[in-house]
Amino acid sequence: MASLTSLISSPPSSTNNIFPKRTSQLSAPIGRLQTLRKSQLAVTCKSSNGRSDPFDEVLAAAAAASRRDVLLGLGAGLYGAGAFVTDPFSAAFARPIDGPSQDVCKLATPSPGNPLQIECCPPAMAGRESKPFQFPSPSEPKRIRRPAHLASQDKEYVEKYKLAMKRMKCLPPEDPRSFFQQAKVHCAYCNGSYVQSSHTNLGLQIHFSWLFLPFHRMYLHFYERILGSLIQDPTFALPFWNWDHEDGMAIAEMFKDPESPLFDGLRNVHHLPSNKPLDLRWDRVTEDKPFERIRDDNYARVYELMVSGAQRRLEFFGPKYRAGDPPPAGGGGTSERLHNMAHLWTGGHNQQFGEDMGNFYSAGRDPIFYVHHCNVDRLWNVWKTIGGFRFDFDDYDYLNTSFLFYDENSDLIKIKVKDVLDPQALGLEYEDRPIPWRNSRPVPTAANAARTATAAAFGGPAEAQAAEKVTTVMVPRPKKGRTAKEKSAASEILVVEGIELEGDKVVQFEVVINDDPDNPSGPSNSEFAGSFLNIPHVHGNNGHNKFVTGLRMDITELLEDIGAENDDQIQVTLVPKKSDGPVTIGGLKIEYSS
């Protein structure tokens, strides 16, 4: 078998196992999921069929269903070749995603091969004519999103929020504005239910690409307006979980009352106590870190993913994704990697699939999901104020990619990415907050002599690479001693390619450069290059479990800080963290991104 170093300059033809094969210890049966689900809706509302919890109904139906795809409105020949964009003003080769298909929606599953299948489809869209998105009138009052921990101190606001959520949860389950239906939106778009309208043999995935940020902004826009309409308050705005500031890292108090409609019974109970900060480096094992360490590591992680590692839009947004492309599988941009840990940290780690926040199919069932994504959306705005090359894509396919949502009037709306690039045009503002992480540039370790050491390359059979040991390899640099002009023209990117894993498993590892493999640095040290974290999901590629992805890390600033700009090669160490499944690595290389 070829060694890793021989794969650096060519596509990987084999892989190297850095995690041992293991089976998940989480094996709660469907019946347990049904029991646990009863704690999710704190507000008891009788639906039209007399059931108090529509999620119970869908789980019961799933348990009884045979393993099959439900295709809505299928006709003969539907899976024939689809046409590309027909916009006469577009270039002939333009391929914006015009999706999803209004005729096809499949059963989703939290895990391939599992008998539990979930109906994530919204009320039937087939035969309905969608309306083009209309911007709010400039005369409408602005919606101001405030930090959740501060909004929790405003009793009037909290009562208003609770009332809006209660009314959303009390809508009939078949109402597209209901909490039940709104929670399914994320599942349908990210867990294999939808297909591309022009390529119905290909799934549609809104994660892991340049669509991650604009899709979630659209989702929040309609969700927020539905809540406001239910209490007749056009100024109502969701709060944002201000986890990038030490004062707001904990789950806000308004979400902790078990009797409140803002509560979700499937959260990690260890993370509910007051002042328990979100740990962006949490490994599901260490729970006793001092607050100051978590805070400092969090600031350093946000700095890495917003500043040093996100100097170019491709690294920040994620790879391009056009009609006809297979659904992107994993990795994503730094904006998405920034958000991942909050999902796992909040979700119920003892649940079979990490419900609710810890799995894409169920994340929308926790009200805090939307508050978390408000902060991600806010940070998109902040990123564009940092300067340099930080601006939105102007690619035709990106701007004209469209999605379908039901609005506050239950109308089906088609909205394009270009419609949501300016929050002001959506009538939206964020309350200003300090950004302390902006001054948290990591510092090099006192001694990094390890970079001169000779690193052993991968070798031997793939299964021989044990997870208990970190893996170190020397990676050659195509060019050393780059000038300021060259750095301005292109960032130096470390690429971990050929990462093969099972999509429904948590996989987590960190990457350090020129560091001591026996005592690898954390985010507060310059040698820390980044990390990989997979949130369980089925990515829509015909339900296949395994996929291959990659990780891109901008190391331009890192090399400056550790004094390695003139080195011919760098020592890269992969540090496995606790994971639920095996993962193999195909190779590492350096390339440049302009």
HELIX and SHEET records of a PDB file:
HELIX    1   1 LEU A    4  LEU A    7  5                                   4    
HELIX    2   2 ILE A   30  ARG A   37  1                                   8    
HELIX    3   3 PRO A   54  ALA A   64  1                                  11    
HELIX    4   4 ALA A  148  ALA A  151  1                                   4    
HELIX    5   5 LYS A  155  CYS A  170  1                                  16    
HELIX    6   6 PHE A  179  CYS A  190  1                                  12    
HELIX    7   7 PHE A  212  LEU A  230  1                                  19    
HELIX    8   8 GLU A  246  GLY A  248  5                                   3    
HELIX    9   9 GLU A  253  PHE A  255  5                                   3    
HELIX   10  10 VAL A  269  HIS A  271  5                                   3    
HELIX   11  11 PHE A  291  TYR A  303  1                                  13    
HELIX   12  12 GLU A  304  SER A  308  3                                   5    
HELIX   13  13 ARG A  313  PHE A  317  1                                   5    
HELIX   14  14 THR A  334  THR A  346  1                                  13    
HELIX   15  15 ALA A  363  ARG A  365  5                                   3    
HELIX   16  16 ILE A  368  THR A  385  1                                  18    
HELIX   17  17 TYR A  396  ASN A  400  1                                   5    
HELIX   18  18 VAL A  417  ASP A  419  5                                   3    
HELIX   19  19 PRO A  423  LEU A  426  5                                   4    
HELIX   20  20 PRO A  436  ASN A  439  5                                   4    
HELIX   21  21 ALA A  449  THR A  452  5                                   4    
HELIX   22  22 ALA A  462  ALA A  464  5                                   3    
HELIX   23  23 ALA A  484  ALA A  489  1                                   6    
HELIX   24  24 THR A  556  ASP A  561  1                                   6    
SHEET    1   A 4 ASN A  16  ASN A  17  0                                        
SHEET    2   A 4 VAL A 583  ILE A 585 -1                                        
SHEET    3   A 4 SER A 491  GLU A 502 -1                                        
SHEET    4   A 4 LYS A 546  ASP A 554 -1                                        
SHEET    1   B 4 ASN A  16  ASN A  17  0                                        
SHEET    2   B 4 VAL A 583  ILE A 585 -1                                        
SHEET    3   B 4 SER A 491  GLU A 502 -1                                        
SHEET    4   B 4 GLY A 587  SER A 593 -1                                        
SHEET    1   C 3 LYS A 131  PRO A 132  0                                        
SHEET    2   C 3 LEU A 412  LYS A 416  1                                        
SHEET    3   C 3 SER A 402  TYR A 406 -1                                        
SHEET    1   D 2 ARG A 143  ARG A 145  0                                        
SHEET    2   D 2 LEU A 428  TYR A 430  1                                        
SHEET    1   E 2 VAL A 195  GLN A 196  0                                        
SHEET    2   E 2 HIS A 199  GLY A 203 -1                                        
SHEET    1   F 4 THR A 471  PRO A 476  0                                        
SHEET    2   F 4 GLN A 569  PRO A 576 -1                                        
SHEET    3   F 4 VAL A 507  ILE A 513 -1                                        
SHEET    4   F 4 PHE A 528  ASN A 534 -1                                        
END                                                                             
